[in-house]
Amino acid sequence: MDMAIQGQLTVASVRTIRTYNVRAGIGYLLMRMARFEYRSVFGADPEVYEIGVKPGDSMDRMARAQGTTTETLRKLNPTATVLRPGQVLKYRKASVQSVIAGWHPVSTTLIAQRYNGGREPNYARKLDYALSLVRKGKAALCTQ
């Protein structure tokens, strides 16, 4: 998200400024429709470092000590299946983070379940109606 907008999206601004409310709603919908996974992600530092293996070292211990992940160590050192003292391994700074790995199929029924929590039984039908009007380029009147 753009840092300028992120600082302005507060609970108060979302409640009082319509455009911010729409932005927050879209962001919430995208978060609910995303499929997340934990993955090894490189840090901002593009430098590839080297480290020597010491007696008793393991990939896990070396990764934690150097601020990287075992997956990154294995990726940069595919032949290092057995560690031996004196062996030199390459690594980059990395961490395990939650990332968007894909998307749930987008349908009005799934939006009703994931966005609205299934509380309103007619929510998907209302979305279908509103979407049909949007596609036709017509406005819908909301009556209380």
OpenMM code with the backbone's topology and positions (N, CA, C; nanometers):
from openmm import Vec3, app, unit

residues = "MET ASP MET ALA ILE GLN GLY GLN LEU THR VAL ALA SER VAL ARG THR ILE ARG THR TYR ASN VAL ARG ALA GLY ILE GLY TYR LEU LEU MET ARG MET ALA ARG PHE GLU TYR ARG SER VAL PHE GLY ALA ASP PRO GLU VAL TYR GLU ILE GLY VAL LYS PRO GLY ASP SER MET ASP ARG MET ALA ARG ALA GLN GLY THR THR THR GLU THR LEU ARG LYS LEU ASN PRO THR ALA THR VAL LEU ARG PRO GLY GLN VAL LEU LYS TYR ARG LYS ALA SER VAL GLN SER VAL ILE ALA GLY TRP HIS PRO VAL SER THR THR LEU ILE ALA GLN ARG TYR ASN GLY GLY ARG GLU PRO ASN TYR ALA ARG LYS LEU ASP TYR ALA LEU SER LEU VAL ARG LYS GLY LYS ALA ALA LEU CYS THR GLN".split()
positions = [
    Vec3(0.0844, -0.1172, 0.0000),
    Vec3(0.0000, 0.0000, 0.0000),
    Vec3(0.0891, 0.1237, 0.0000),
    Vec3(0.0457, 0.2240, -0.0706),
    Vec3(0.1179, 0.3507, -0.0765),
    Vec3(0.1284, 0.4082, 0.0649),
    Vec3(0.2495, 0.4419, 0.1078),
    Vec3(0.2715, 0.4900, 0.2446),
    Vec3(0.1936, 0.6179, 0.2746),
    Vec3(0.1744, 0.7044, 0.1742),
    Vec3(0.0990, 0.8281, 0.1954),
    Vec3(-0.0458, 0.7966, 0.2316),
    Vec3(-0.1041, 0.6997, 0.1643),
    Vec3(-0.2428, 0.6620, 0.1926),
    Vec3(-0.2512, 0.5849, 0.3237),
    Vec3(-0.1541, 0.4984, 0.3487),
    Vec3(-0.1567, 0.4156, 0.4686),
    Vec3(-0.1621, 0.5012, 0.5951),
    Vec3(-0.0891, 0.6105, 0.5975),
    Vec3(-0.0901, 0.6981, 0.7139),
    Vec3(-0.2223, 0.7702, 0.7332),
    Vec3(-0.2977, 0.7876, 0.6256),
    Vec3(-0.4253, 0.8589, 0.6335),
    Vec3(-0.5429, 0.7668, 0.6640),
    Vec3(-0.5272, 0.6371, 0.6416),
    Vec3(-0.6362, 0.5431, 0.6667),
    Vec3(-0.6418, 0.5086, 0.8151),
    Vec3(-0.7176, 0.5853, 0.8880),
    Vec3(-0.7391, 0.5591, 1.0295),
    Vec3(-0.8847, 0.5187, 1.0482),
    Vec3(-0.9178, 0.4670, 1.1644),
    Vec3(-1.0565, 0.4292, 1.1915),
    Vec3(-1.1467, 0.5508, 1.1758),
    Vec3(-1.1028, 0.6655, 1.2266),
    Vec3(-1.1848, 0.7869, 1.2173),
    Vec3(-1.2013, 0.8323, 1.0726),
    Vec3(-1.0936, 0.8310, 0.9937),
    Vec3(-1.1043, 0.8785, 0.8553),
    Vec3(-1.1878, 0.7833, 0.7701),
    Vec3(-1.1789, 0.6541, 0.7969),
    Vec3(-1.2589, 0.5568, 0.7215),
    Vec3(-1.4073, 0.5753, 0.7510),
    Vec3(-1.4389, 0.6159, 0.8728),
    Vec3(-1.5798, 0.6369, 0.9097),
    Vec3(-1.6357, 0.7673, 0.8554),
    Vec3(-1.5498, 0.8658, 0.8323),
    Vec3(-1.6007, 0.9983, 0.7940),
    Vec3(-1.5771, 1.0355, 0.6483),
    Vec3(-1.4766, 0.9792, 0.5828),
    Vec3(-1.4454, 1.0149, 0.4439),
    Vec3(-1.4837, 0.8965, 0.3550),
    Vec3(-1.5824, 0.9193, 0.2670),
    Vec3(-1.6371, 0.8098, 0.1861),
    Vec3(-1.5322, 0.7384, 0.1015),
    Vec3(-1.4418, 0.8144, 0.0382),
    Vec3(-1.3411, 0.7496, -0.0475),
    Vec3(-1.2491, 0.6588, 0.0350),
    Vec3(-1.2166, 0.7007, 0.1564),
    Vec3(-1.1337, 0.6168, 0.2427),
    Vec3(-1.2105, 0.4915, 0.2847),
    Vec3(-1.3411, 0.5063, 0.3083),
    Vec3(-1.4242, 0.3928, 0.3446),
    Vec3(-1.4251, 0.2900, 0.2318),
    Vec3(-1.4371, 0.3375, 0.1075),
    Vec3(-1.4362, 0.2469, -0.0079),
    Vec3(-1.2997, 0.1793, -0.0201),
    Vec3(-1.1915, 0.2560, -0.0047),
    Vec3(-1.0565, 0.1983, -0.0124),
    Vec3(-1.0359, 0.0911, 0.0939),
    Vec3(-1.0796, 0.1204, 0.2152),
    Vec3(-1.0644, 0.0236, 0.3239),
    Vec3(-1.1473, -0.1012, 0.2964),
    Vec3(-1.2673, -0.0836, 0.2428),
    Vec3(-1.3525, -0.1980, 0.2098),
    Vec3(-1.2915, -0.2852, 0.1021),
    Vec3(-1.2345, -0.2226, 0.0000),
    Vec3(-1.1685, -0.2983, -0.1073),
    Vec3(-1.0474, -0.3727, -0.0519),
    Vec3(-0.9688, -0.3046, 0.0308),
    Vec3(-0.8522, -0.3689, 0.0918),
    Vec3(-0.8921, -0.4875, 0.1780),
    Vec3(-0.9999, -0.4712, 0.2553),
    Vec3(-1.0481, -0.5803, 0.3401),
    Vec3(-1.0945, -0.6979, 0.2545),
    Vec3(-1.1675, -0.6682, 0.1468),
    Vec3(-1.2149, -0.7742, 0.0574),
    Vec3(-1.0969, -0.8499, -0.0043),
    Vec3(-0.9953, -0.7762, -0.0500),
    Vec3(-0.8777, -0.8414, -0.1084),
    Vec3(-0.8077, -0.9311, -0.0060),
    Vec3(-0.7969, -0.8843, 0.1174),
    Vec3(-0.7336, -0.9657, 0.2220),
    Vec3(-0.8142, -1.0929, 0.2483),
    Vec3(-0.9465, -1.0821, 0.2470),
    Vec3(-1.0317, -1.1983, 0.2723),
    Vec3(-1.0305, -1.2975, 0.1557),
    Vec3(-1.0070, -1.2491, 0.0338),
    Vec3(-1.0080, -1.3363, -0.0835),
    Vec3(-0.8697, -1.3963, -0.1123),
    Vec3(-0.7676, -1.3462, -0.0460),
    Vec3(-0.6311, -1.3948, -0.0690),
    Vec3(-0.6088, -1.5285, 0.0015),
    Vec3(-0.5220, -1.6095, -0.0563),
    Vec3(-0.4773, -1.7349, 0.0027),
    Vec3(-0.3324, -1.7142, 0.0455),
    Vec3(-0.3049, -1.7227, 0.1740),
    Vec3(-0.1724, -1.6928, 0.2278),
    Vec3(-0.0926, -1.8203, 0.2543),
    Vec3(0.0394, -1.8072, 0.2411),
    Vec3(0.1338, -1.9134, 0.2775),
    Vec3(0.2554, -1.8481, 0.3420),
    Vec3(0.3249, -1.9264, 0.4231),
    Vec3(0.4521, -1.8801, 0.4777),
    Vec3(0.5616, -1.9220, 0.3812),
    Vec3(0.6436, -1.8247, 0.3406),
    Vec3(0.7524, -1.8524, 0.2464),
    Vec3(0.8780, -1.7766, 0.2882),
    Vec3(0.9902, -1.8279, 0.2416),
    Vec3(1.1181, -1.7618, 0.2625),
    Vec3(1.1278, -1.6444, 0.1652),
    Vec3(1.1528, -1.5244, 0.2195),
    Vec3(1.1576, -1.4027, 0.1377),
    Vec3(1.2930, -1.3352, 0.1587),
    Vec3(1.3603, -1.3016, 0.0475),
    Vec3(1.4884, -1.2315, 0.0577),
    Vec3(1.4685, -1.0949, 0.1217),
    Vec3(1.5697, -1.0499, 0.1973),
    Vec3(1.5684, -0.9166, 0.2543),
    Vec3(1.6043, -0.8130, 0.1489),
    Vec3(1.6091, -0.6873, 0.1893),
    Vec3(1.6388, -0.5779, 0.0960),
    Vec3(1.7846, -0.5802, 0.0502),
    Vec3(1.8717, -0.6406, 0.1297),
    Vec3(2.0147, -0.6464, 0.0977),
    Vec3(2.0401, -0.7513, -0.0110),
    Vec3(2.0842, -0.7105, -0.1318),
    Vec3(2.1055, -0.8073, -0.2400),
    Vec3(2.2390, -0.8822, -0.2302),
    Vec3(2.3219, -0.8442, -0.1355),
    Vec3(2.4564, -0.9026, -0.1221),
    Vec3(2.4501, -1.0524, -0.0898),
    Vec3(2.5379, -1.1287, -0.1540),
    Vec3(2.5522, -1.2712, -0.1239),
    Vec3(2.6763, -1.2856, -0.0361),
    Vec3(2.6571, -1.3388, 0.0841),
    Vec3(2.7650, -1.3537, 0.1813),
    Vec3(2.8137, -1.4984, 0.1830),
    Vec3(2.9266, -1.5197, 0.2503),
    Vec3(2.9801, -1.6545, 0.2673),
    Vec3(3.0061, -1.6794, 0.4149),
    Vec3(2.9896, -1.8042, 0.4545),
    Vec3(3.0159, -1.8434, 0.5928),
    Vec3(3.0803, -1.9816, 0.5923),
    Vec3(3.1768, -1.9991, 0.6819),
    Vec3(3.2443, -2.1284, 0.6934),
    Vec3(3.1723, -2.2186, 0.7922),
    Vec3(3.1652, -2.3461, 0.7601),
    Vec3(3.1014, -2.4444, 0.8474),
    Vec3(3.1989, -2.4821, 0.9581),
    Vec3(3.1488, -2.4825, 1.0831),
    Vec3(3.2293, -2.5216, 1.1991),
    Vec3(3.1788, -2.6561, 1.2506),
    Vec3(3.2601, -2.7272, 1.3282),
    Vec3(3.2141, -2.8556, 1.3831),
    Vec3(3.0839, -2.8381, 1.4621),
    Vec3(2.9891, -2.9261, 1.4379),
    Vec3(2.8612, -2.9222, 1.5091),
    Vec3(2.7567, -2.8311, 1.4466),
    Vec3(2.7934, -2.7596, 1.3391),
    Vec3(2.6972, -2.6704, 1.2735),
    Vec3(2.5885, -2.7496, 1.2012),
    Vec3(2.4722, -2.6892, 1.1954),
    Vec3(2.3620, -2.7432, 1.1149),
    Vec3(2.3084, -2.6286, 1.0295),
    Vec3(2.2349, -2.6620, 0.9255),
    Vec3(2.1765, -2.5577, 0.8394),
    Vec3(2.0880, -2.4647, 0.9223),
    Vec3(2.0095, -2.5230, 1.0111),
    Vec3(1.9177, -2.4435, 1.0924),
    Vec3(1.9932, -2.3464, 1.1828),
    Vec3(2.0945, -2.3945, 1.2517),
    Vec3(2.1731, -2.3108, 1.3428),
    Vec3(2.2445, -2.1990, 1.2659),
    Vec3(2.3023, -2.2334, 1.1504),
    Vec3(2.3738, -2.1332, 1.0705),
    Vec3(2.2764, -2.0283, 1.0155),
    Vec3(2.1595, -2.0728, 0.9711),
    Vec3(2.0601, -1.9798, 0.9167),
    Vec3(2.0168, -1.8798, 1.0232),
    Vec3(1.9858, -1.9285, 1.1434),
    Vec3(1.9436, -1.8378, 1.2513),
    Vec3(2.0543, -1.7397, 1.2879),
    Vec3(2.1778, -1.7876, 1.2947),
    Vec3(2.2901, -1.7015, 1.3334),
    Vec3(2.3183, -1.5932, 1.2290),
    Vec3(2.2903, -1.6207, 1.1024),
    Vec3(2.3230, -1.5257, 0.9953),
    Vec3(2.2030, -1.4425, 0.9493),
    Vec3(2.0858, -1.4636, 1.0076),
    Vec3(1.9684, -1.3862, 0.9673),
    Vec3(1.9162, -1.4260, 0.8311),
    Vec3(1.9117, -1.5572, 0.8077),
    Vec3(1.8593, -1.6089, 0.6813),
    Vec3(1.7700, -1.7282, 0.7125),
    Vec3(1.7337, -1.8038, 0.6122),
    Vec3(1.6490, -1.9215, 0.6323),
    Vec3(1.7190, -2.0453, 0.5786),
    Vec3(1.6788, -2.1608, 0.6288),
    Vec3(1.7372, -2.2855, 0.5789),
    Vec3(1.7032, -2.3041, 0.4311),
    Vec3(1.5849, -2.2609, 0.3897),
    Vec3(1.5470, -2.2718, 0.2484),
    Vec3(1.6424, -2.1915, 0.1602),
    Vec3(1.6793, -2.0710, 0.2043),
    Vec3(1.7726, -1.9881, 0.1279),
    Vec3(1.9104, -2.0532, 0.1230),
    Vec3(1.9562, -2.1076, 0.2352),
    Vec3(2.0853, -2.1777, 0.2363),
    Vec3(2.0843, -2.2949, 0.1385),
    Vec3(1.9774, -2.3725, 0.1395),
    Vec3(1.9694, -2.4883, 0.0485),
    Vec3(1.9622, -2.4449, -0.0977),
    Vec3(1.8908, -2.3360, -0.1237),
    Vec3(1.8758, -2.2875, -0.2609),
    Vec3(2.0090, -2.2380, -0.3167),
    Vec3(2.0881, -2.1686, -0.2341),
    Vec3(2.2161, -2.1141, -0.2799),
    Vec3(2.3295, -2.2169, -0.2736),
    Vec3(2.3056, -2.3283, -0.2056),
    Vec3(2.4076, -2.4330, -0.1915),
    Vec3(2.3455, -2.5700, -0.2178),
    Vec3(2.3035, -2.5971, -0.3411),
    Vec3(2.2308, -2.7218, -0.3691),
    Vec3(2.3128, -2.8494, -0.3480),
    Vec3(2.4447, -2.8393, -0.3511),
    Vec3(2.5276, -2.9597, -0.3338),
    Vec3(2.5653, -2.9840, -0.1879),
    Vec3(2.5301, -2.8944, -0.0988),
    Vec3(2.5676, -2.9067, 0.0427),
    Vec3(2.4634, -2.9885, 0.1186),
    Vec3(2.4576, -3.1177, 0.0892),
    Vec3(2.3624, -3.2041, 0.1595),
    Vec3(2.4193, -3.2514, 0.2928),
    Vec3(2.5495, -3.2735, 0.2970),
    Vec3(2.6186, -3.3098, 0.4208),
    Vec3(2.7181, -3.1981, 0.4504),
    Vec3(2.7085, -3.1403, 0.5718),
    Vec3(2.7988, -3.0303, 0.6089),
    Vec3(2.9278, -3.0865, 0.6676),
    Vec3(3.0389, -3.0266, 0.6242),
    Vec3(3.1709, -3.0657, 0.6742),
    Vec3(3.2436, -2.9408, 0.7229),
    Vec3(3.3141, -2.9497, 0.8363),
    Vec3(3.3898, -2.8338, 0.8844),
    Vec3(3.4848, -2.7820, 0.7768),
    Vec3(3.4895, -2.6501, 0.7619),
    Vec3(3.5745, -2.5867, 0.6617),
    Vec3(3.5021, -2.5588, 0.5312),
    Vec3(3.3904, -2.6238, 0.5093),
    Vec3(3.3102, -2.6003, 0.3888),
    Vec3(3.2582, -2.4560, 0.3923),
    Vec3(3.2533, -2.3902, 0.2762),
    Vec3(3.2055, -2.2517, 0.2683),
    Vec3(3.0691, -2.2499, 0.1989),
    Vec3(2.9717, -2.1875, 0.2669),
    Vec3(2.8359, -2.1774, 0.2128),
    Vec3(2.8021, -2.0326, 0.1800),
    Vec3(2.7228, -2.0158, 0.0766),
    Vec3(2.6740, -1.8828, 0.0398),
    Vec3(2.5372, -1.8626, 0.1034),
    Vec3(2.5049, -1.7358, 0.1357),
    Vec3(2.3722, -1.7050, 0.1878),
    Vec3(2.3371, -1.5597, 0.1604),
    Vec3(2.2105, -1.5324, 0.1632),
    Vec3(2.1565, -1.3962, 0.1568),
    Vec3(2.0661, -1.3779, 0.2765),
    Vec3(2.0512, -1.2546, 0.3209),
    Vec3(1.9595, -1.2253, 0.4302),
    Vec3(1.8180, -1.2593, 0.3840),
    Vec3(1.7426, -1.3286, 0.4681),
    Vec3(1.6065, -1.3688, 0.4336),
    Vec3(1.5289, -1.3978, 0.5617),
    Vec3(1.3980, -1.4011, 0.5494),
    Vec3(1.3121, -1.4361, 0.6622),
    Vec3(1.1874, -1.5056, 0.6099),
    Vec3(1.1218, -1.5777, 0.6990),
    Vec3(0.9963, -1.6437, 0.6631),
    Vec3(0.8840, -1.5444, 0.6891),
    Vec3(0.8022, -1.5204, 0.5862),
    Vec3(0.6930, -1.4237, 0.5972),
    Vec3(0.5659, -1.4802, 0.5361),
    Vec3(0.4552, -1.4251, 0.5797),
    Vec3(0.3260, -1.4605, 0.5217),
    Vec3(0.3094, -1.3813, 0.3924),
    Vec3(0.2876, -1.4514, 0.2810),
    Vec3(0.2740, -1.3863, 0.1505),
    Vec3(0.1464, -1.4360, 0.0823),
    Vec3(0.0956, -1.3556, -0.0109),
    Vec3(-0.0202, -1.3974, -0.0892),
    Vec3(0.0278, -1.4984, -0.1925),
    Vec3(-0.0219, -1.6213, -0.1812),
    Vec3(0.0201, -1.7291, -0.2708),
    Vec3(-0.0802, -1.7518, -0.3827),
    Vec3(-0.1985, -1.6970, -0.3682),
    Vec3(-0.3023, -1.7160, -0.4691),
    Vec3(-0.4313, -1.6526, -0.4222),
    Vec3(-0.5362, -1.6799, -0.4957),
    Vec3(-0.6655, -1.6177, -0.4662),
    Vec3(-0.7755, -1.7231, -0.4634),
    Vec3(-0.8697, -1.7049, -0.3721),
    Vec3(-0.9904, -1.7864, -0.3738),
    Vec3(-1.0716, -1.7427, -0.4952),
    Vec3(-1.1502, -1.8325, -0.5548),
    Vec3(-1.2315, -1.7916, -0.6692),
    Vec3(-1.3272, -1.6799, -0.6273),
    Vec3(-1.3378, -1.5780, -0.7102),
    Vec3(-1.4215, -1.4628, -0.6757),
    Vec3(-1.5617, -1.4847, -0.7314),
    Vec3(-1.6573, -1.4949, -0.6411),
    Vec3(-1.7986, -1.5039, -0.6776),
    Vec3(-1.8770, -1.4294, -0.5710),
    Vec3(-1.9974, -1.3898, -0.6031),
    Vec3(-2.0771, -1.3163, -0.5042),
    Vec3(-2.1059, -1.4034, -0.3824),
    Vec3(-2.1229, -1.5326, -0.4021),
    Vec3(-2.1479, -1.6226, -0.2892),
    Vec3(-2.0267, -1.6292, -0.1970),
    Vec3(-1.9080, -1.6434, -0.2546),
    Vec3(-1.7870, -1.6508, -0.1729),
    Vec3(-1.7570, -1.5165, -0.1060),
    Vec3(-1.7830, -1.4067, -0.1770),
    Vec3(-1.7660, -1.2746, -0.1158),
    Vec3(-1.8591, -1.2618, 0.0040),
    Vec3(-1.9832, -1.3058, -0.0108),
    Vec3(-2.0793, -1.2989, 0.0996),
    Vec3(-2.0302, -1.3790, 0.2195),
    Vec3(-1.9716, -1.4949, 0.1947),
    Vec3(-1.9229, -1.5789, 0.3042),
    Vec3(-1.7978, -1.5211, 0.3691),
    Vec3(-1.7009, -1.4798, 0.2878),
    Vec3(-1.5714, -1.4375, 0.3408),
    Vec3(-1.5711, -1.2926, 0.3882),
    Vec3(-1.6423, -1.2051, 0.3199),
    Vec3(-1.6412, -1.0623, 0.3537),
    Vec3(-1.7415, -1.0330, 0.4642),
    Vec3(-1.8595, -1.0875, 0.4514),
    Vec3(-1.9671, -1.0568, 0.5449),
    Vec3(-1.9839, -1.1650, 0.6509),
    Vec3(-1.9087, -1.2702, 0.6425),
    Vec3(-1.9142, -1.3758, 0.7428),
    Vec3(-2.0391, -1.4617, 0.7371),
    Vec3(-2.1185, -1.4508, 0.6299),
    Vec3(-2.2387, -1.5323, 0.6172),
    Vec3(-2.3511, -1.4923, 0.7107),
    Vec3(-2.3417, -1.3730, 0.7724),
    Vec3(-2.4445, -1.3298, 0.8680),
    Vec3(-2.5764, -1.2948, 0.7999),
    Vec3(-2.5697, -1.2369, 0.6810),
    Vec3(-2.6893, -1.1924, 0.6094),
    Vec3(-2.7228, -1.2963, 0.5029),
    Vec3(-2.8338, -1.3699, 0.5170),
    Vec3(-2.8637, -1.4778, 0.4220),
    Vec3(-2.8876, -1.4305, 0.2783),
    Vec3(-2.9283, -1.3062, 0.2590),
    Vec3(-2.9572, -1.2547, 0.1244),
    Vec3(-2.8426, -1.1719, 0.0663),
    Vec3(-2.7276, -1.1707, 0.1338),
    Vec3(-2.6174, -1.0836, 0.0924),
    Vec3(-2.5690, -1.1157, -0.0496),
    Vec3(-2.5530, -1.2422, -0.0827),
    Vec3(-2.5064, -1.2804, -0.2170),
    Vec3(-2.6078, -1.2379, -0.3224),
    Vec3(-2.7369, -1.2532, -0.2918),
    Vec3(-2.8413, -1.2125, -0.3862),
    Vec3(-2.8387, -1.0615, -0.4069),
    Vec3(-2.8167, -0.9865, -0.3001),
    Vec3(-2.8064, -0.8402, -0.3104),
    Vec3(-2.6843, -0.8009, -0.3943),
    Vec3(-2.5733, -0.8714, -0.3738),
    Vec3(-2.4532, -0.8447, -0.4538),
    Vec3(-2.4779, -0.8739, -0.6012),
    Vec3(-2.5461, -0.9844, -0.6299),
    Vec3(-2.5794, -1.0173, -0.7695),
    Vec3(-2.6617, -0.9056, -0.8330),
    Vec3(-2.7597, -0.8542, -0.7587),
    Vec3(-2.8452, -0.7472, -0.8095),
    Vec3(-2.7628, -0.6204, -0.8353),
    Vec3(-2.6816, -0.5801, -0.7368),
    Vec3(-2.6002, -0.4584, -0.7522),
    Vec3(-2.5011, -0.4740, -0.8675),
    Vec3(-2.4417, -0.5905, -0.8790),
    Vec3(-2.3452, -0.6154, -0.9860),
    Vec3(-2.4118, -0.6103, -1.1234),
    Vec3(-2.5334, -0.6611, -1.1336),
    Vec3(-2.6040, -0.6550, -1.2626),
    Vec3(-2.6313, -0.5102, -1.3023),
    Vec3(-2.6620, -0.4241, -1.2057),
    Vec3(-2.6844, -0.2822, -1.2353),
    Vec3(-2.5549, -0.2122, -1.2737),
    Vec3(-2.4458, -0.2466, -1.2065),
    Vec3(-2.3159, -0.1869, -1.2393),
    Vec3(-2.2777, -0.2237, -1.3819),
    Vec3(-2.2990, -0.3488, -1.4185),
    Vec3(-2.2650, -0.3938, -1.5542),
    Vec3(-2.3493, -0.3246, -1.6607),
    Vec3(-2.4733, -0.2893, -1.6255),
    Vec3(-2.5610, -0.2193, -1.7200),
    Vec3(-2.5346, -0.0690, -1.7197),
    Vec3(-2.4569, -0.0212, -1.6231),
    Vec3(-2.4283, 0.1221, -1.6135),
    Vec3(-2.5416, 0.2007, -1.5511),
    Vec3(-2.6246, 0.1361, -1.4700),
    Vec3(-2.7381, 0.2023, -1.4057),
    Vec3(-2.7087, 0.2226, -1.2581),
    Vec3(-2.7801, 0.3153, -1.1993),
    Vec3(-2.7662, 0.3431, -1.0567),
    Vec3(-2.8782, 0.2727, -0.9817),
    Vec3(-2.8486, 0.2282, -0.8619),
    Vec3(-2.9498, 0.1652, -0.7774),
    Vec3(-2.9853, 0.2603, -0.6649),
    Vec3(-3.1122, 0.2673, -0.6314),
    Vec3(-3.1564, 0.3504, -0.5203),
    Vec3(-3.1634, 0.2646, -0.3958),
    Vec3(-3.1070, 0.3156, -0.2888),
    Vec3(-3.1114, 0.2442, -0.1619),
    Vec3(-3.2222, 0.3054, -0.0779),
    Vec3(-3.3235, 0.2274, -0.0464),
    Vec3(-3.4321, 0.2768, 0.0381),
    Vec3(-3.4145, 0.2191, 0.1765),
    Vec3(-3.4538, 0.2945, 0.2733),
    Vec3(-3.4367, 0.2522, 0.4121),
    Vec3(-3.5551, 0.1737, 0.4597),
] * unit.nanometer
topology = app.Topology()
chain = topology.addChain("A")
for resn in residues:
    res = topology.addResidue(resn, chain)
    for name in ("N", "CA", "C"):
        topology.addAtom(name, app.Element.getBySymbol(name[0]), res)
